[in-house]
Amino acid sequence: MTEVNRELLYGPFEKATGIQVVPVIRSASPTTQIKSMVETKNYMWDCVFGAGADESLQWQQADLLEPLNVSGEFVDQIPEEMRHNPSFMPDISLPLLWYAFPLPPRRS
């Protein structure tokens, strides 16, 4: 999966932004780690994928997430009731990233 992510997601993002993506494996429940990073302002990573709705709600209630300032053609197509700040729901955010970049040519 990492090779596919590198080719289809990380590579185009890095090329478009100049920001290097370094995938990191997180613990099953990173709440303590996120709280520690926020309180010390010593960030090991910038975003997390695969969190459950219960974790996302817990992080929002503890004020551990930073609001996202996102807009544009793709974001505007998401129904208003499905947009959540300070973060999008995890099942919405990843497809947005995938569709934001052109796909490379198919291999035979």
Phi, psi and omega per residue, in radians:
M1 nan -0.627 -3.122
T2 -1.091 -0.690 3.121
E3 -1.129 -0.709 3.107
V4 -1.145 -0.784 3.093
N5 -1.037 -0.743 -3.134
R6 -1.056 -0.799 -3.080
E7 -1.244 -0.783 -3.001
L8 -1.654 -0.421 -3.045
L9 -2.072 -1.081 -3.045
Y10 -1.124 -0.807 -3.104
G11 -0.997 -0.943 3.109
P12 -1.069 -0.653 3.103
F13 -1.106 -0.813 3.134
E14 -1.070 -0.737 -3.140
K15 -1.132 -0.708 -3.103
A16 -1.293 -0.546 -3.013
T17 -1.984 -0.368 -3.034
G18 1.380 0.092 -3.138
I19 -1.671 2.184 -3.140
Q20 -1.403 2.310 3.089
V21 -1.667 2.198 3.096
V22 -2.108 1.774 3.136
P23 -1.121 2.416 -3.139
V24 -2.282 2.357 3.066
I25 -1.449 2.220 -3.114
R26 -1.818 2.903 3.075
S27 -1.220 2.856 -3.098
A28 -1.052 -0.614 3.111
S29 -2.312 1.641 -3.000
P30 -1.512 0.342 -3.065
T31 -0.989 -0.820 -3.136
T32 -1.102 -0.723 3.137
Q33 -1.148 -0.742 3.108
I34 -1.095 -0.788 3.130
K35 -1.043 -0.754 3.128
S36 -1.107 -0.763 3.138
M37 -1.097 -0.752 -3.127
V38 -1.137 -0.798 -3.091
E39 -1.180 -0.626 -3.114
T40 -1.624 -0.183 -3.060
K41 0.998 0.564 3.101
N42 -2.037 1.608 -2.977
Y43 -1.615 2.198 3.075
M44 -1.531 -0.469 3.093
W45 -2.662 2.856 -3.001
D46 -1.784 -0.473 -3.122
C47 -2.567 2.803 -3.115
V48 -2.303 2.374 3.082
F49 -2.033 2.703 3.066
G50 1.502 0.191 3.106
A51 -1.354 2.550 3.091
G52 -1.396 2.858 3.139
A53 -1.051 -0.606 3.137
D54 -1.149 -0.716 3.105
E55 -1.164 -0.794 3.138
S56 -1.006 -0.762 3.123
L57 -1.114 -0.747 3.121
Q58 -1.058 -0.754 -3.129
W59 -1.174 -0.665 3.105
Q60 -1.136 -0.795 -3.119
Q61 -1.126 -0.517 3.120
A62 -1.545 0.073 3.132
D63 1.009 0.758 -3.122
L64 -1.727 -0.133 -3.103
L65 -1.889 2.475 3.118
E66 -1.600 2.411 3.122
P67 -1.050 2.489 3.081
L68 -1.646 2.345 3.073
N69 -1.834 1.452 -3.096
V70 -2.096 2.489 3.092
S71 -2.758 3.074 3.096
G72 2.167 -3.141 -3.039
E73 -0.953 -0.815 -3.077
F74 -1.249 -0.737 -3.139
V75 -1.169 -0.680 -3.123
D76 -1.115 -0.341 3.140
Q77 -1.454 -0.170 3.109
I78 -1.404 2.240 3.116
P79 -0.966 2.452 -3.074
E80 -0.921 -0.710 -3.098
E81 -1.218 -0.192 3.115
M82 -1.741 -0.049 3.112
R83 -1.572 2.252 -3.126
H84 -2.247 2.233 2.972
N85 -2.022 2.469 0.368
P86 -1.419 -0.013 3.125
S87 -2.596 2.754 2.988
F88 -1.345 2.743 3.037
M89 -1.124 2.496 -3.062
P90 -0.967 -0.621 -3.105
D91 -1.279 -0.184 3.084
I92 -1.708 -0.635 -3.013
S93 -1.164 -0.742 -3.093
L94 -1.142 -0.824 3.087
P95 -1.039 -0.584 3.085
L96 -1.050 -0.753 3.131
L97 -1.143 -0.700 -3.136
W98 -1.108 -0.751 -3.069
Y99 -1.412 -0.161 -3.117
A100 -1.351 -0.272 -3.093
F101 -2.112 2.539 3.096
P102 -1.167 2.526 3.117
L103 -1.390 2.540 3.072
P104 -1.237 2.871 3.115
P105 -1.031 2.560 3.117
R106 -1.208 2.519 3.043
R107 -1.522 2.639 3.112
S108 -1.564 nan nan
